[in-house]
């Protein structure tokens, strides 16, 4: 991406989209299009692309949520993400974008995928049922990029990131992912002097997390240095159990009560650790220490909470 070339970040209001914008601005990119339009609306997307004619497109748009949201709104999640992928990819092709990066999700892998997860394992087994609808939409986005490459010769690529967190995350108890949900629950328990925090699941599942600004930096790196048709994993190669995560957040917040796990609630996939060796071979790795990233996220949460 050279100075003067136009860059569109679809999903500027999302955690990942806003982080990509911060990183692009930090790296000197000035010709940015970040309007928060409805990317599930074909006419709106077509008009937006016709007007902006972007050279590079980052696709971070689409609804998402934790296990609770996936169980309550599977139709909303699959429909919105399918429409977003179809409309953006088609418009990018029609308006001759130089390159597009589509961000999928680690839940695209089979539920019992061998660890660490390699792209060769995609489509080899059943998905985790609690997020199957969302995962199918994200898998469709990957396939759309491959299909457009095959039929039209365009440079559309896809990446599968680890679980992202950081400033700007959704901290609502209804729709948040695990890091944000734990930060809010444990913070509120401390503020109210509650003796116990109850957390969904057994605490045993293992997850890989990536700080949003590191993920954004990795996305820009891929836009500059990766051109293959197969999706590529974008992770840290370090995983933690949900129990370990909860205890670390408890320590950062300074909560002295007890964390109890509710095994009657779903765990989701037993493990999700990405094999990001291909990305390491290209020369990229994350910069932010995990504990430091959690501390920065908590400080942001407290600042926003105090202002609201």
C-alpha atoms as one frame of an Amber mdcrd trajectory, in Angstrom:
protein
   0.000   0.000   0.000   1.575   3.225  -1.183   0.737   6.742  -0.145  -2.215
   8.008  -2.136  -3.805   4.590  -2.532  -7.271   4.334  -1.044  -8.029   1.928
   1.809 -11.483   0.856   2.968 -12.007  -0.705   6.399 -15.410  -2.389   6.484
 -16.500  -2.671  10.097 -14.810   0.470  11.403 -17.029   0.370  14.482 -15.945
  -3.145  15.477 -13.091  -4.032  17.831 -10.881  -5.299  15.004 -11.913  -2.672
  12.469 -11.179   0.233  14.806  -7.799  -1.302  15.676  -6.926  -1.627  11.970
  -7.771   2.047  11.488  -5.518   3.051  14.417  -2.639   1.033  12.998  -3.114
   2.368   9.449  -3.103   5.958  10.699  -0.032   5.233  12.815   1.719   3.908
   9.707   0.905   7.049   7.740  -2.133   5.963   5.735  -4.264   9.053   5.183
  -6.715   8.108   2.421  -9.015   5.979   4.590 -12.690   5.184   4.140 -14.277
   4.151   7.432 -17.946   5.045   7.105 -20.184   2.786   9.191 -22.748   1.816
   6.557 -24.951  -1.294   6.589 -22.731  -3.748   4.719 -25.587  -6.263   4.676
 -27.473  -3.896   2.335 -26.483  -4.611  -1.276 -27.487  -1.182  -2.637 -25.681
   0.674   0.135 -22.506  -1.345  -0.416 -22.627  -0.936  -4.179 -23.081   2.830
  -3.865 -20.287   3.091  -1.283 -17.776   1.204  -3.442 -18.805   3.060  -6.594
 -18.198   6.351  -4.797 -14.941   5.476  -3.004 -13.242   3.074  -5.474 -10.904
   1.615  -2.812  -7.612   0.003  -3.788  -7.404  -2.125  -0.625 -10.264  -3.569
   1.428 -10.159  -4.971   4.971 -13.325  -6.935   5.813 -13.896  -6.772   9.576
 -17.657  -6.156   9.341 -20.414  -8.510  10.475 -22.218  -9.320  13.695 -20.527
 -11.515  16.297 -20.903 -12.521  19.932 -20.102 -15.054  22.597 -21.745 -18.417
  23.243 -24.907 -16.790  24.603 -25.401 -14.581  21.549 -24.696 -17.495  19.206
 -27.351 -19.580  20.942 -29.974 -16.823  20.971 -29.410 -15.271  17.531 -28.062
 -17.926  15.129 -30.271 -16.729  12.250 -29.186 -13.108  12.695 -25.522 -14.076
  12.809 -25.502 -16.348   9.765 -27.679 -14.036   7.669 -25.765 -10.857   8.477
 -22.327 -12.377   7.918 -23.340 -14.089   4.684 -24.763 -10.860   3.283 -21.762
  -8.809   4.397 -19.297 -11.194   2.746 -21.306 -11.509  -0.485 -21.877  -7.786
  -0.956 -18.385  -6.558  -0.051 -16.533  -9.193  -2.082 -18.763  -8.664  -5.129
 -18.439  -4.874  -4.950 -14.673  -5.075  -4.460 -14.454  -7.202  -7.601 -16.755
  -4.984  -9.671 -14.861  -1.849  -8.644 -11.473  -3.433  -9.336  -9.967  -3.365
  -5.861  -6.289  -4.292  -5.951  -6.528  -6.556  -2.908  -9.004  -7.660  -0.244
  -8.441  -9.306   3.143 -11.381 -11.197   4.636 -11.259 -12.004   8.361 -12.874
 -15.298   9.309 -12.912 -16.904  12.782 -11.222 -19.749  14.636 -14.678 -21.272
  15.194 -14.514 -22.278  11.500 -12.465 -25.296  12.570 -14.151 -28.613  13.471
 -15.147 -29.053  17.103 -12.647 -31.859  17.709  -9.916 -30.429  15.504  -6.352
 -31.660  16.213  -4.326 -29.046  18.085  -2.784 -26.733  17.065  -5.315 -26.132
  14.315  -4.010 -26.132  10.741  -5.880 -24.844   7.686  -5.813 -28.376   6.244
  -8.353 -29.315   8.952 -11.042 -26.932   7.675 -14.169 -28.796   6.459 -12.926
 -32.132   7.863 -15.461 -32.582  10.679 -18.607 -31.278  12.417 -18.573 -27.751
  13.816 -19.213 -26.867  17.457 -23.020 -26.720  17.601 -23.209 -23.586  19.781
 -21.704 -21.429  17.028 -22.256 -23.506  13.878 -24.428 -20.901  12.120 -21.848
 -18.122  12.547 -19.001 -20.472  11.625 -20.720 -21.547   8.404 -21.085 -17.925
   7.346 -17.386 -17.312   7.997 -16.431 -20.470   6.092 -18.530 -19.163   3.211
 -16.504 -15.943   3.263 -13.302 -17.964   2.929 -14.784 -19.902   0.018 -16.013
 -16.716  -1.668 -12.463 -15.358  -1.685 -11.165 -18.610  -3.179 -13.950 -18.740
  -5.755 -13.429 -15.160  -6.908  -9.684 -15.797  -7.151 -10.307 -18.887  -9.257
 -12.917 -17.410 -11.582 -11.778 -13.793 -11.870  -8.068 -13.863 -10.974  -8.416
 -11.288  -8.181  -6.049 -11.060  -5.201  -8.595 -11.726  -2.451  -7.146 -13.429
   0.643  -8.516 -14.627   3.976  -7.125 -14.961   7.492  -8.305 -16.806  10.603
  -7.519 -14.811  13.759  -7.354 -16.000  17.345  -9.905 -14.607  19.823  -9.402
 -10.831  19.778  -9.753  -8.502  22.768  -8.712  -4.979  23.707  -9.854  -1.362
  24.015 -13.129  -0.808  22.214 -14.412  -4.310  22.883 -18.083  -5.045  23.574
 -18.377  -5.386  27.367 -22.127  -6.056  27.467 -22.994  -9.215  29.379 -25.402
 -10.277  26.607 -23.102 -10.159  23.554 -19.509  -9.967  24.790 -16.767 -12.512
  24.218 -15.019 -14.210  27.106 -12.275 -11.679  27.974 -14.631  -8.691  28.007
 -17.331 -10.652  29.852 -14.920 -11.748  32.578 -13.499  -8.247  33.015 -16.955
  -6.788  33.475 -18.246  -9.529  35.777 -15.206  -9.500  38.040 -14.979  -5.705
  38.105 -18.633  -5.412  39.128 -18.234  -8.130  41.760 -15.352  -6.205  43.309
 -17.267  -2.897  43.172 -20.281  -4.494  44.890 -18.197  -6.588  47.331 -19.772
  -9.801  46.047 -18.184 -12.965  47.475 -18.633 -15.074  44.304 -18.467 -14.640
  40.533 -20.205 -17.355  38.514 -18.826 -18.160  35.077 -20.385 -20.251  32.320
 -18.897 -23.687  31.686 -16.351 -25.835  33.463 -13.377 -23.527  32.967 -11.467
 -26.338  31.239 -11.660 -25.263  27.548  -8.476 -23.732  26.208  -8.437 -20.611
  24.063  -5.844 -18.533  22.225  -6.168 -14.766  22.526  -4.661 -11.893  20.568
  -4.572  -8.216  21.481  -6.583  -6.185  18.964  -3.726  -3.847  18.045  -1.424
  -6.825  17.420  -4.111  -8.422  15.273  -4.528  -5.204  13.302  -0.783  -5.013
  12.745  -0.871  -8.619  11.529  -3.702  -7.837   9.111  -1.713  -4.995   7.566
   1.339  -7.267   7.340  -0.709  -9.862   5.447  -2.110  -7.233   3.105   1.474
  -6.327   2.232   3.145  -9.741   2.241   0.630 -12.581   1.685  -0.943 -13.419
  -1.669  -1.912 -17.103  -1.511  -5.423 -18.473  -1.977  -5.460 -20.620   1.154
  -6.493 -18.956   4.416  -3.721 -18.249   6.910  -3.884 -18.416  10.701  -3.204
 -15.211  12.602  -2.436 -15.992  16.216   0.003 -15.918  19.105   0.572 -19.690
  19.536  -0.094 -19.386  23.290  -3.313 -20.657  24.842  -4.923 -20.538  28.282
  -7.764 -22.378  29.952 -10.814 -20.260  30.783 -10.042 -20.907  34.454  -6.476
 -19.622  34.030  -7.807 -16.568  32.210 -10.377 -15.850  34.919  -7.767 -16.139
  37.686  -5.402 -13.781  35.850  -8.137 -11.181  35.331  -9.131 -11.571  38.978
  -5.533 -10.814  39.980  -5.287  -7.769  37.681  -8.545  -6.320  39.004  -7.685
  -7.108  42.604 -10.825  -9.097  43.348 -10.532 -11.277  46.469 -13.714 -13.308
  46.120 -14.239 -16.773  44.631 -14.770 -17.726  40.993 -17.224 -20.582  40.524
 -17.784 -22.384  37.222 -21.235 -23.560  36.159 -20.794 -26.877  34.372 -24.474
 -26.927  33.395 -23.704 -24.184  30.858 -22.005 -24.981  27.528 -18.235 -24.915
  27.169 -18.070 -24.552  23.403 -15.102 -26.134  21.628 -12.763 -27.993  24.012
  -9.669 -26.307  22.571  -8.790 -23.658  19.988  -5.098 -23.056  19.377  -3.943
 -21.920  15.952  -0.885 -23.139  14.121   0.554 -19.788  13.010   3.926 -21.170
  11.917   3.366 -20.026   8.321   2.918 -16.458   9.521   6.076 -16.701  11.642
   8.000 -17.914   8.601   6.839 -14.805   6.738   8.395 -12.720   9.516   5.493
 -11.574  11.718   4.750 -12.155  15.402   2.722 -10.225  17.995   4.471  -7.640
  20.172   2.254  -7.220  23.223   2.672  -9.303  26.387  -0.622 -11.006  27.262
  -0.843  -9.725  30.841   0.068  -6.200  29.720  -2.649  -6.393  27.056  -5.225
  -7.441  29.660  -4.137  -4.600  31.943  -4.465  -2.042  29.133  -7.901  -3.418
  28.248  -9.043  -3.166  31.869  -7.771   0.408  32.181  -9.694   1.354  29.037
 -12.824  -0.317  30.405 -12.568   1.603  33.692 -12.036   4.899  31.873 -15.073
   4.391  29.648 -17.152   3.201  32.611 -16.322   6.336  34.575 -17.266   8.566
  31.650 -20.644   6.893  31.065
